Amino acid sequence: MENAVLFANSFLSYLLLMAIIVVIAGVAVFIGIKLRKSKDAKLPETEKTSE
């Protein structure tokens, strides 16, 4: 029974770590998309059509 508790503790620890990594990655993607849209909005119309 003690091994099961240790396994569950380790599993939940890694699950929490994975959840934190996913949240950080999601925030990074959101910031990246926001910055790219901001940069594209500042470009002149002529440069947008040539791409």
N, C-alpha and C positions, 0 to 999 in steps of 0.2 A: 504494500500500500504506500509505503514511503517513496518508492521509486515512481509511482504514478503521480504523486504530488510534485515531486521534483521535475518530472517530465512536463506536467501541466504548467508549472511555474516558468520553466524555460520556454515552452511553446508560446505562452501568453506574452512573455518578454519580447520574443522575436516578432510576434504579431503586432505588438505595440510599436516596435521599432519600424516595421514595414509601413504601418499606418502613418507614422510621422514622416517617413521618406516620401510616401505618396502625396501627402498634404503639401510638403515643401515643393515637390515637383509640380503639382497643380498650380501653386502660387507662382512659380517661375514661368510656367507656360502662360498664365493669365497676364503677367507683367510683360512678357515678350510680345504677346499679341497686341496689348495696349500700346506699347512703344512703337511697334511696326505700323499700326494704324495711324498713330500720331505723326510718324515720319512721312508716311505716304500722303497724309493730308497737307503737309507743308510743301511737297514737291509741286512744281508748276505743271499745268495740264499737258504741256508739250512733252515733258519727260515721261509722264504716265503712259501716253499712247505709244511711245517708241519701245517700251519694254515688252 
